[in-house]
Amino acid sequence: MRIFLADISNVSLEHSLLLDSQRRQRVDRYRLLDDKKRCITSGLFIKRFFGDKCIRINEWGKPFAPDGGCFNISHSGSYVLFALSDFEIGCDIERLRFVDPLKTGRAVFGETERQYITDSHDKIGSFFKLWTKKESLLKCMGDGFHRSAKSVNVCFDCFEEQGKKYFMKSFGFSDYMVSVCSVKNDFPRSIEFISQTELTDY
C-alpha cells in the first residue's frame, strides 16, 4: 500500500492535455480553477499508476480498475489524496476548519462516537478524525454514504462486519486530517508527497 498527496498549486490547465478526452471533458465542466486542477491532478494520478487502462465506476460511484489494482481518491483544499493497494481501499482528506462538532456530528455519528468527541480535549480534531475514518471506511466497503453513516462505529481502528475486517489509520499534517481504510493492515508509516514533475514525467 502507498499513500500519496499532491499540491494542486503545482498543476496547470495545460496538464489536461496529458489526459484522455473523457477526463478533459470532466475538467471543462468545472467552473472554478481549483476544481479543474483537482480533476486534472486526480487524472494524472490514475494515468501515472494505471496508464491507459479502462477505469470503471461501480454503482455507488467508486472507481476501480477491472483487471486488478485498487485505488481511491479524495481532495480538500490544496491537496489531492491518492491511495493505492492490491486490496480494497478507501481514503479521505479534510482541511480542518471551525465546526460545532456535536451539532454537526449528530447526522453522521452514533452515540459512542459523539461521546468520544465529548471526552476529547481537541473536539474539532476528534470530529475530523472520526469523519475521515468514517468516509474512508464506507468508501473501502464500496457504498460510500449511500448507506447510513451511523451504521459504522469508527472509534477504533478496526471495524468488523459479517466476518470481514476493515482496518483504519489516520495521519495529521499542517491543518489537514487524512484517514485510510483497507482490508489489509499494512499501512505505510507516512504519506508520500509527490511533485508535479513526478506526476507528469514517466
Sequence and secondary structure as in RCSB ss.txt:
>XXXX:A:sequence
MRIFLADISNVSLEHSLLLDSQRRQRVDRYRLLDDKKRCITSGLFIKRFFGDKCIRINEWGKPFAPDGGCFNISH
SGSYVLFALSDFEIGCDIERLRFVDPLKTGRAVFGETERQYITDSHDKIGSFFKLWTKKESLLKCMGDGFHRSAK
SVNVCFDCFEEQGKKYFMKSFGFSDYMVSVCSVKNDFPRSIEFISQTELTDY
>XXXX:A:secstr
 EEEEEEGGG  GGGGGGS HHHHHHHHH  SHHHHHHHHHHHHHHHHHHTT   EE TTS EE TTS EEEEEE
ETTEEEEEEESS EEEEEEE     HHHHHTTT  HHHHHHHHH SSHHHHHHHHHHHHHHHHHHHT GGGS GG
GS  SSSEEEETTEEEEEEEEEETTEEEEEEESS    SS EE  HHHHH  
